[in-house]
Amino acid sequence: MENYDVAIIGAGVTGAATAYTLSRYELRIALLEKAADVGFGVSKANSGIVHGGFHYPLTTLKGRLEILGNLMFEKLQYELGFPFRRCGIVVAAFSEEEMKEVRKLYKRGRENHVPRIELCDRERMLHLEPKLSPEVVGGLYAPNGGVVEPYRYVFALTELAGLNGVELFTRCEIVRAVRKNDLWELSDASGRVFRAKYVINAAGLYADEVSRIFGAEEFKIVPRKGEEFLLDRNSKAYPSKVVFPVPTGHSKGVLVIPTVEGTTMVGPTAEIAEDKQDTSTTRANFKQVFSLARKMVPAVSERDLITSFSGSRPSIKGEDFLIEPSKKVPGLIHAAGIQSPGLTASPAIGGYIRDLLKEQGLVLREKTNVVRSLPPMPAIRSMSPEEADLLHKDDPAWTRIVCRCESVSEAEIVDAIRKGHTTLDGIKFYTRAGMGRCQGGFCSYRILKIIARETGMTPEEITKRGRTGTILRGHIGMREKKK
Ligand SMILES: Cc1cc2nc3c(=O)[nH]c(=O)nc-3n(C[C@H](O)[C@H](O)[C@H](O)COP(=O)(O)OP(=O)(O)OC[C@H]3O[C@@H](n4cnc5c(N)ncnc54)[C@H](O)[C@@H]3O)c2cc1C
């Protein structure tokens, strides 16, 4: 049984950003994640937008943390090297009625001190974003908005936290918590036990169940599902900025998003889901999303669709983030209800939780020898032929291309496996292999062979994302001729 100062339950953006922030102090920290890899919860299935800070008032915690988090992305990218681009956001209005709402957003943006936010007429909107429909009547421009690759962001946060001593345990579902001698004794489903003075409940959609395990507050996390549709990187719809409609109710609406890696994404929908694990997409929503997206950007075409996915926002009564110490039990801090803009706010959530821990009595002493950045992660698709040649001389696996759509080499896949990503999805999110037009049709089998070779796992042991259900049976490469 191991003793920790802090145990964090859940390795999505909330848990990972908290681990990253706390890893700079003389603390023993455990990051406990029930999935086979980090970021496999809501944090892998979202729009990847660093929001501009004009949707929520500063009276809400999410509004305040969104503004702060937004400002922190350049520094984080500099340290961690994940894909991020501050491309800006436009909100497009198509009637005078919608312009009234845009003026309210502009006023809120000004009150929130959003830098260089602009109220625009039709000409300015079309100049800023030529992909917009000529029917646009005006809108809003927030140059501080951006796009980020959410999974690479979570991987990078946990990697640096790991280099600074945070211990990560995957396939570790916490099912029991008992208070003993001023410590929490946490047991996972396989019987492993961890002792911690403080526990952070960063369990996303399951934060209500985790709270119950501790005998803490009774609240309900309601999944609000969002379906997203990804278009090929050749799509003519790729805008230069994130295109938002005028928001309605609880949703920011269907957006047209220029992902940081060059594909176009349209979505998300917003519907209450019965089942937290429901990740389906429907034909009806597909039709609706495309029609709404096309109204703003006419070049959006169903023919460019390469895949669809969905994620559910962990919404809570009151619709704000619930980040506070439990009032019922000692040593537990909830980070619950982290729906949008949770990704944007996450760097600030890490700092907020650190400050709450300090108020609760945790002594924070900064380490003197902190690792401050990750080594660069070479990717063959962004190298010059000369650079590729140099790497090839070191290891020919650098020029053996496994994923042709996204140009991912064998060396990059081996690097991901050696860093602990041994499921097909783990490798996909780490390297982008399988994310392109053919969606892994060509490379999945080759990746399976590399995983088997590198880890000694049998075909039955290799899974898509770590749950039961293998991809292959028998011997990989059985029918291949021996050289
Ligand atoms: C469709 C959609 C689009 C979105 N778009 C944006 C956007 O563009 N910008 C933005 O800022 N935000 C966006 N969001 C919101 C953002 O994705 C979330 O706020 C954020 O990912 C929540 O992160 P989290 O770490 O709190 O939860 P999660 O990522 O779900 O992490 C919680 C983790 O806890 C683990 N866990 C659960 N129970 C246990 C247990 N008992 N033991 C151990 N581990 C456990 C889970 O496996 C999971 O990995 C979007 C959300 C959705 C659904």
The ligand as a Gaussian input file, in Angstrom:
#p B3LYP/6-31G(d) Opt

LIG

0 1
 C      -19.095000      17.549000     -27.720000
 C      -18.252000      18.369000     -26.775000
 C      -17.551000      19.480000     -27.256000
 C      -16.791000      20.242000     -26.376000
 N      -16.034000      21.251000     -26.884000
 C      -15.259000      21.987000     -26.064000
 C      -14.439000      23.015000     -26.594000
 O      -14.369000      23.200000     -27.802000
 N      -13.724000      23.769000     -25.742000
 C      -13.776000      23.596000     -24.384000
 O      -13.151000      24.350000     -23.661000
 N      -14.498000      22.564000     -23.842000
 C      -15.221000      21.765000     -24.663000
 N      -15.949000      20.721000     -24.160000
 C      -15.875000      20.440000     -22.734000
 C      -14.615000      19.654000     -22.382000
 O      -14.404000      18.586000     -23.278000
 C      -14.767000      19.115000     -20.947000
 O      -15.072000      20.188000     -20.105000
 C      -13.510000      18.451000     -20.433000
 O      -12.974000      17.534000     -21.374000
 C      -13.804000      17.727000     -19.123000
 O      -12.605000      17.131000     -18.697000
 P      -12.551000      16.282000     -17.362000
 O      -11.131000      15.945000     -17.136000
 O      -13.268000      17.000000     -16.281000
 O      -13.415000      14.981000     -17.683000
 P      -12.949000      13.665000     -18.489000
 O      -12.124000      13.995000     -19.653000
 O      -14.169000      12.851000     -18.738000
 O      -12.014000      12.926000     -17.452000
 C      -12.516000      12.216000     -16.342000
 C      -11.740000      10.929000     -16.234000
 O      -12.092000      10.267000     -15.032000
 C      -12.030000       8.879000     -15.257000
 N      -12.801000       8.219000     -14.208000
 C      -14.140000       8.244000     -14.018000
 N      -14.476000       7.527000     -12.924000
 C      -13.324000       7.029000     -12.412000
 C      -13.020000       6.198000     -11.294000
 N      -13.972000       5.724000     -10.487000
 N      -11.722000       5.864000     -11.068000
 C      -10.728000       6.325000     -11.881000
 N      -10.982000       7.113000     -12.964000
 C      -12.250000       7.472000     -13.219000
 C      -12.607000       8.737000     -16.653000
 O      -12.225000       7.522000     -17.253000
 C      -12.049000       9.954000     -17.367000
 O      -10.866000       9.686000     -18.068000
 C      -16.728000      19.922000     -25.001000
 C      -17.420000      18.801000     -24.535000
 C      -18.162000      18.023000     -25.411000
 C      -18.851000      16.800000     -24.910000

